[in-house]
Amino acid sequence: MDQFSENERVAALQELHLLDSEPESEFNDLVSLAADLCQAPISLLTLLDEKRQWFKAARGTSLRETDRSNAFCNYALLQEDIFVVNDATQDPRFAANPYVLGDPNIRFYAGALIHSPGGARLGTLCIIDSRPRELTWKEASILEKLARQATALIELRSLRLAVRRQDEEQRSLREQANSLRRHVVRLTELERVQQANAAALIDNGMDALRQSRFSKKEVAEINTRAALHRAQITAFTESLSRISQAVVTGPVNVPETPVAPLCATIFQELAPLLRERGSRLSPLVPAGLSIRQDPADLELILRNALRALISLSEKTEISFLVQAKSGGVEFLMLLTEQNITDTLQRFFTDPLTPGIEHLTGKPFHTELALTCDLVELIGGNLSVQKLGNRGSSLAVFLPDRAAG
């Protein structure tokens, strides 16, 4: 055998993405040339993995693969020169072979090695006949030359695939970079609006205090709310930074985040707001469910989406259902309140309405805009639907990110 172990040889074959690939005219032409020039009824370009012999190209047979245990080419891998069997019925290695005893009734076989770009033996370019014969010097020369051409074609194909993958990766990076640039510009504008909102809250609170419309306690609550909104901007900025870094450095390891404990924390945090709005939350979160998403991103999205629903509704029943979907997890929030669908559509599908929000007690549009941006950036989607006379729903789907 050559310098490659069997595991290394199979690994080299798999890296080329040749197995089970579609027929390609260049390889079909080689086996046709081999059959015509060597006057053989059957010619094959074979590749051998752990258990089978697969035909990248074939002339004279409809078979696409055989068990490796019955493959003549299995023996060809063991030597450097062309492997020749003049009469398989007289060779103890092949006399009982099912392809000798039955169709295609192999008698003569000759196979020249084909290699990977790194030199690993992948299989053979071979010719087969149903009558015993000898391989002439001229036929041997033809087989060797065509096998070298097959090796060169495999290397060229590998280079083409590498260039195509590189082009696709660069295109994807450009698209992600452009998307991130748009989101950075958007974040800058949102931060400006957010700061104006926070300033308006404080100014309005101070005006109200001077006019004795609010107590010091109420103004303190206003200031606390403004600080919370500033913290939200910071959190979204950090999320955007993590996503930007992943675009530059490539995929990173994303932890398996258990959904139930994270949701329980959010429910506890929003309990006072629920009581204030006179609403009730009924969660149904599977205990063992988890998702590969950054827990900080996940918490931001779910907290802001649920806070918005609570704030925009009043005296309603909110069901919070979590279920695994193909490729990710869906967070479905159902509201029994009637005539709220249009409001949800406006807030969640066109959340950034310029202008200063005054002391409404409702979430800043900037937070919802950033929430929708973050859902999009991590590959998810968000939708609002009317459920007839049963109310409305907000569905947030987040993909399960592969480990880096």
C-alpha positions, 0 to 999 in steps of 0.5 A: 500500500502507499504512504496513506493509511486506509482512513486517510485515503477515505478521508481524502476521497470524502473531501473531494465531494465526488461520491454520489455526485451527478454525472459529468461529461469530462469523466464520461468522455474518459471512460468512452475513450478507454472503451473505444481505444482498448476495444473493451465492452465495459469501462469504469471510473471507480471510487472506493470508500469503506464499504462500496465501489462507486462509479463516477462514470460508466460505459457498458453497464447500468450499475452505479456501485457494487460492494467493495468486497466484490470489487476487482479494483480493491486489489488494484489499490494494493499495487502501483502498476496497472492491475491485470487479470487475464482470466478471472475464472482461473484466478482463485481470488475471483473464480467465485466472484458473483460478477464472474459467475453472473452478469456481466461475466467478467473474465478480463480486467485491467485497472490503472490507479487514479489519485487525489491531488495529495496523492492518495489512491482513490480508485481506478480507470478500468476496462472489463471484457467478458472474454479472456485476453491479455493487455497489450503494451499499447492498451496499457499506455492508453490506460495509464495516460487516461488515468493521469487525465482522470487525476488531473480532472479530479484536481481541476474539479476540486479547485473549481469547487474551492473557488466556488465555495470561496466566492459564495463565502465572500458573497455571504460575508458582503451581504452580512457586512452590508446588513450590519452596516445598515443596522449600525446606521439604524442603531445610531439613529435609534440611539439619538431618538432614544436619548431624546425620548429619555430626555423628554421623560425627565423634562416632562417629569420635572415640569410635572413636579414643578406644577405639582402634577407628580410626586417625587416618587412618581418622578423617581419612577420616570427616571428609573424607566429612562435608565432602563431604556438607556440600558436597553440600548446598551444591551442591543449595542452589545448584541450587535457587536457580538454578531458583527464579530462573528461575521469577521471571525467566523462562527463561534460556539453558541451555548445550548440555552435552556428555555424554561429557566430563562422564560421564568426569569422574564415572567417574574420580572414582568409580573408587576407590569401584568398586575398594573395592566390587570392582565394574566399570563398563562405560560406553557414552556416544555421543561427540557427544551433548549435552543442554540442562541446567545442567552443575552440575545434570547432574553432581550427579544423575549422580554421586549416582545412580551413587555410590549404585548402587556403594555399595549393591552389591558385586562386580557389573557396572554398565553405564552406557548413554546414549541420546537419547530423544524430548525429552531423554536417558536415562541407563540404569544396569544392575546384574547383582547379584541381589536388589537391586531392593527396596533400590534401590526403597527408596533411590530412590523413598522415599529420605528415611528419618529417623534417623542413619546411622552408619559404613556407608560408604553414601550419606546418604539426604539426598543421594538425596532431594535428587537425586530432588527435583532430577530432578523440579524440572527436569522429569525422572523416575527409575525402578527395574526388576527385569530378571528373572535379569539384575539390576536397572536404574535409568533417569534421564530428563532433558529437553532444555530449550529455549533461553531 
